[in-house]
Amino acid sequence: MNSIAFWTFLLLGCMSIGGYFMFRKFLKVLPKADGKSKLDWQNYWVERSRPLWSDEMKAFLDQLVSFLEKKASTTLHTST
């Protein structure tokens, strides 16, 4: 009986933590009073500051992004 209670609390705790982070991501996507979300503003400022970066830094950023895109696509393909 104790093991059932332990697993119940463990699963509820894990689902609560996961739900919290999913809800935070959902809130970032919602538009604010100006009609843009936090993620829209983040992308705006990254694109606006791109001319300030050196070519070496742009290449490094593209390398990081391509690695993450590859990793995300392989994760999606293996999970289905």
Buried (B, 14 or more C-beta within 10 A) or exposed (E): EEEEEEEEEEEEEEEEEEEEEEEEEEEEEEEEEEEEBEEBEEEEEEEEEEEEEEEEEEEEEEEEEEEEEEEEEEEEEEEE
